[in-house]
Amino acid sequence: MKRMGVGMSSTKNTHAGHEYPRPPSRYSWYVVGVVTLAYIVSFVDRQIITLLVEPIKQDLNLNDTQIGLLQGLSFALLYSFLGIPIGVLADRISRTRIITVGIVLWSLFTAACGLTRSFATLFAARVGVGVGEAALTPSVHSMLADIFPANELGKAISVYTLSMYLGSGVALIAGGAVVEFLTSYGQIHLPVIGLLQPWQSTFFLVGAPGFLVALLMKTVREPRRQISHSSEAAGPSFGATIAYLRKHFRLFGSLILGSSLQTMVAYGVIAWAPTVFIRLHGMNAANVGLIYGCLIAAAGAAGMLTGGWLSSWLQRSGKTAVTVRLAIAGLLIFWPVASIFPIVGNQTLCFLVLAIALFAQSFATGHLFTIFPLISPPEMRAQVSALHLFIANLIGFGLGPFLVGFLTDYYFEDPMALGRSLALVGVVVTPASIGCLIWSIAPYREYEKQAADRAGA
């Protein structure tokens, strides 16, 4: 095949009927850098609440179940539901504009969290954060699939997805320092707004950087869409996408359910791990933020990158069902260590076991996120990604943190049993996730065979 220009790839997606030239490699990776920065900021705004559990509980007189709802369901509610219509829009209109508007919205609502003075108003503000962040990932997945060839897409999405760990790490490290500083500074009185507690001031500070990232998104050009034989100018309807998924139910159903169950355990850990160290090990927010933030950024990013590069290498060597098999391998490591870490009594050993769990979990997550753009027709990528995120976040983000808090309050009936609640969720849910992924291997192999036949035709 003829070379298409400097930095252009000649690799074609297996669904493609006509492939336009890809952008130069340097610019393509610049786009990855910008959207990754946006994803990091989104996780800072999303996860900062994990360091503020105890002061919010005290000031608003809440229990762990309500905190679990604030960390999970409040954010996931519209974040999940709006992902689907936004995915439909991303298959039709400018994805860069959708992302920019989303960044502005979630930054505004993050700051609004600092104005709340009750469970209901804080819940509503967290719903707003989810509304803005719903615009990001479906649009990014669709856009990257039009920028990168199939054999490079796994690396690009792995780099983007690893920013969930970098963002959580930044949120914890910077957030811990901010919480410590504002706590020592005390209450702040602002004109019109009135008296703010340190946790409220924290939300104001972390919401500000998003507006700068929104300006940076203006430097990203909307990529030209790759077109498959079956695509229409306006993009397929959502009904057509559902019909396609029903036709391939075992493949997509098992992967989406397996990914969703794993997301439940992962978000439970991410949401409650700081409180485990603060409540059960007597640490302060600044120390937890520094140590746990470094762990989640380093171990999480390392697992994601290792998984992405290993997947690309094995696929080039001709192995079958590589992405699914590697995800299962990561979860087999994650299962025991994630179930042990919350109940380890020694603080240092607890952090060490948690680091292994974070590496294994991110190793698996990178593959689970990469699968869907690879197996979806180009004109349906954003909608399939949105549907996957809808189910994964409603089950995972919506139920994971809530279930841990609920078990602590109503099953163990003891705030100091938080570690046992986390361990119980990991022990029960992770093997169910592994079983779903194993069930997807046979249809995944069939998909690969059909894709190879189309490519050779």
Secondary structure, 3 states (H helix, E strand, C coil): CCCCCCCCCCCCCCCEEECCCCCCHHHHHHHHHHHHHHHHHHHHHHHHHHHCHHHHHHHHCCCHHHHHHHHCHHHHHHHHHHHHHHHHHHCCCCHHHHHHHHHHHHHHHHHHHCCCCCHHHHHHHHHHHHHHHCCHHHHHHHHHHHHCCHHHHHHHHHHHHHHHHHHHHHHHHHHHHHHHHHHHHCCEEECCCEEECHHHHHHHHHHCHHHHHHHHHHHCCCCCCCEECCCCCCCCCHHHHHHHHHHCHHHHHHHHHHHHHHHHHHHHHHHHHHHHHHHHCCCCHHHHHHHHHHHHHHHHHHHHHHHHHHHHHHHHCCCCCHHHHHHHHHHHHHHHHHHHHHHCCCHHHHHHHHHHHHHHHHHHHHHHHHHHHHHCCHHHHHHHHHHHHHHHHHHHHHHHHHHHHHHHHHHCCCHHHHHHHHHHHHHHHHHHHHHHHHHCHHHHHHHHHHHHHHHHC
